Amino acid sequence: MFTRLSIPTPFQVGPVNAYLAGRTLVDPGPGSEEAWTVLLEALEDADLEPTDVEQVLITHPHPDHFGLAARLQESGARVVASPGTAGIIRDFARRLEYEQSYFADFFDRCGMAQTTARTVTDLPAAFLSVSPKVETDVELTDGESVTVDGIDVTAEAVQGHAPGETIFTYEVDGESHAIVGDQVLPDITPNPLLQPPAEEGEGRPRVLPAFNRSLERLRDRKFDRFLPGHREEISTPSERIGEILAAHEERTENVRNLVNGPTTPFDVMEDLFGDLPATEYFPAMSEAVGHLDVLEERNEVEHSERGGVIVYEEVTA
């Protein structure tokens, strides 16, 4: 039903997969001139102009997935996304500013040097050039459907990789398929990126525990095929999810062994990954904190704050 279009991105992950069916496009790519040129060529191969695209569906609010939606909207397409995604892409710059403010302080409290924390949180400012503001025309809540090329496609909320993340499920030729964004990827383990509180003053979301539960629910659904946000299609979704969950569990056990006496999240990150460039600190800290969250939820470790620094210790009977 959907044709995969490979759209270049300026990010380490490489090209993003856009999906075309009839006059619907899913995750059109980042808002760069290079991506726009490649998308125009792909549409031309399908005998379409940008003005022929009637709707753009967005799985989650990361720039490599939503950036070109603004240009397509200017050409007449309506933009469809979850309420959570809509709130972020409406003003990505403001959201980024909030995240930078929160994580500069949070990483400092996690044991990272304050100057390093500010450097790490300033880096994503480069994303702004490919992240224009996008107003959502239709907000799809969990379980609501939209028609794509004559077939009902259902939006289903998932948790873990990004706030407001949605997969789009549908039936075709007697099989259950889903466009899954970055929730499940074929060759790499999706990163459970840290998220700030939904509202200032609220608690920080425990991303990795929620991600694991979300993956378990998808695994048990027995889908026939996943169309991921990057790389090749996944023909054995439950098996692939099992591999991801196993990788998560192995990493959680590794982190458990690192908590030997008072341990900061930054200590865990350094023990797990060694020397890293600053560009990799955010995903690495997301890994460290995420697995500590899993262990804390299991009551295997607990945290406290000492001198303004968060430390974890094992729970003793």
N, C-alpha and C positions, 0 to 999 in steps of 0.2 A: 504493500500500500504506500509506504513512504520511501522516497528516494533519498539516500544520504549524500549531502554536499559537504565537501571538506573545505573549510574556511580558515585561512591563516590567522594566527594570533601573535601578539608580541610576547607571549608568556611561555615559560619553560615547558609547560604541558604540551605545547605544539598546537596543531590545528584543532578546531572545534568542529563537531558534527552538527550541521543544520539539516533539517529533514523537511522535504517538500512532498506534499500530496495535494493534487488539484491546485487550488489557489490559496492553500494554507502553508505557511512556513513556520517551523519550530526552531527556536534559538538561532537567529540569523547571523550571529557573530559579533565581534567587537566593532566599535565605531571608528575604524581606520579606513584610509583611502585604499590600502592594499586589499582589505577584506571586502570593501564595497566593489572593487573591480572584479574580484574573483566571484562574488555573488552575482553580479550582473552577467558574467559569462555563463555561469551555471543556469541562471534563469533563461538566458537566450537559448541554451541547449535544449531547454524544455519548452521553447516557443513562447516564452513569457517575457513581459516587461515588468518593471517594478510596479507600474500602475495596475497590473493584472493581479497582484497579490492582494487578497481580500482580508486575510487575518494573519496575525503573527502571535504564536503561542510561546510563552517564556516559562522555562522550568524553574529557574532560580536567578536571584539578582547579582550574579557575577558578571563583570564587564565582557568577558569573552562570549557570553551567551546572549546578552540583551542589547549591546551597543548599537547595532544597525537597525533596531526596531524604530528608532526615531526617524530615520530617512524613509523607511517603508511607510510609516504613519503619515509622513508629509506627502507621500504619493497616493494616499487614500486608504491604506490598510488600517483595520482596527487592531489594537493590541489587547491580548487576553493574558491575564496572569492572576495568581493568587493575591488575596489582600496583603499578605506579608511581603510578597515581592513588589507589588504595586507601591507600597509605602516607601520602599528603598529606592527603586529606579526613578521615582518621581523627582528625587533630588539626591543623587548618589553622593555628591560632594558633601552635603550636610551629614549624611550617614557616615561617610568616611571620617569627617571631622570628629564626630561623636566617638567612633571606634578608636581613633588615634588618641583622643584625650583619655578614654577609659584604659586602654592597654598600656599607654606610657606609664601610668600610675600602677597598674596591675603587675606589669613585668618587673618594675622596680621592687614591688612588695614580694615578688617571687624570687628575688635574689639576684636579678640582673642589674648590672651597673646602670645608674640613671641615665648617663649619657648614651649608653648602648641602647637602652630602652627607647629613648627618643629617636635615635637613628633608625631603629627597626620599625617603629610605628610611622615614621615619616616616609618610608620607602614607597608605600602604596599610592602616594600622591601622583606617581607616574601613570596610574590607571585612569586619572581623570580625563586625559586627552581622548580616550576611547569609550567614555561613559557619559554621553549626553543625557540630559533629562528626558524621561519618557513618561507621558501620562497614559495610564491604563484605561482603555475604553470599557472593558468588561472584566470584572473581578469574579473569578470562579472560586467558590468555596469548595471544601472537601466533599466529593461525591456529586458535584454538579457536572453536567456534560455540555459539549459543544459539538456541532456537526462538522466533520472534515471529509470532504469528497464523498458525501452521502452516508458516512458511517458515524455513529455516536462515539465520541472519545470522552472519557471520564477523567476529570482531575482528581487526584488523590494526594492528600498531604503526607509527606514523609519528613523525617527529622534526621539531622546529623551533619550534613555537609554545609548547608546554608540556611539562613532564616527564610521562611516562606517557600521552601522547596516543594515542588509538585512533580509527580510523575503523571503521564497521560496514558491511560490503559484503554484497550479496545480489542474487539474480537474480529478476526479475519480468517476466512477459510477454515473455520472450526478451531482455530488456535487463539490463545490468549497472549497478546503482545503488549509491550509498554515502552514508551520513550522515557528513559529514566534519568536524563541529565547526568550529573556526576554522582548520583547516589550509588550506582554500581558501575564499575569500570572493568574492562576485560583483562588488562595486563598489570595494572597498578592498583594499589589499595587506596581508595578515596580518602582524602585527608579530612578528619573531623575538625574543621577549623573552629577555633574559639570564637564565641559570639559574646558581645556585651549584653547586659540586661536589656530586655525589650523596652523598658522605660527606666529612666534614671531613678536610682533609689531601690530598684527591685534586685533580686538575687541574680547572680550570673547563671545562665543556662548550663546544665551539665550535659555537654554535647555528646560525648562518646557513649555514655550509658543509653541515651535516647537513640543514638545511631544504631547501636547493637540491637535494641528492641525493635526498631523499625526494620532492620535487615531480617531479623528472625520472622517477622510477620510476612515480609515479601517472600522469603524462602518457602514458607509454608503454603503460599498461594499456588505454587507449581506452575508458574508462567512457562510458555513455550519459547519465547524469544524476547530479549531486551535490546533496545536501540539506545546505546549509551552516548554521552556527550563527547567522548573522545575515543578514537581508535575503532576497532572492528565490532560488529554485532556480536551479541552473546547468545549462543544457541542452546546453552544449558544453564539457565539462570539460577536454579536452586543450587547446582553444583558450584557455580562461581561464588554465590553468596556464602556457601559453606566454607570456601577457601578464604574469603575475606574475614569471616568471623573467627576462623582458626588463627589467622595472622594476628587479629586483634588480641585473641586470648594469649597467644605466645608472647606478644609484646607486654601485655598486662602482667604476666608472670615475671618477665624480665624486670619490669619496674618494681614489682613487689620485692625482688631480691636486692634492689638498689636502696630500699628504705631500711637503712641499718643505723639507727640513731637519728637525731634530728636532721632532716634532709629537705632542702628547698627544691621547688620545681626546676629551678635553673641548674642545680646539681644533677637532677635526673636527666635533663636535656643533654648536659655535657657528657655524662656517663653513657648515654645511649648513642650519641652521634659524634662525639669528639669535636674536632675543629670544624666549624661550618662558616661559610660566608654569611654576612649579615642578612642577605636576601633570603636565607633559609631559616632564620631564627623564628619567624612567626609560625610556620607549619611545624617546626621542631618543638616549640613550646606548646603548640596545640596538642601534639602527641603526648608530651610529658604530663601536662595538666590533665588531659583526657583520661589517661590510664590511672592517674592518681584519683580522679573522680570515680572511676569504676571500682577501685579498691576501697575507697571510702564508702561507697554505696554498699559494698559487701561487708562493711565493718571490719576490714583487715588493716586499714590505716586510719588515722585521724589527724586533723590539722589544728594548729594553733598559730597565734601571731606573737612573735617575740621581737621586741625592738623595731616594730614596723615591718618585719619580714615573716612571710608565711613559711612554716616548717611542718613537715609530715613525720609521723612516727608510727611504728606498728602498734596495733591494739593488742594489749596483753590481757589474758584472762584474769 
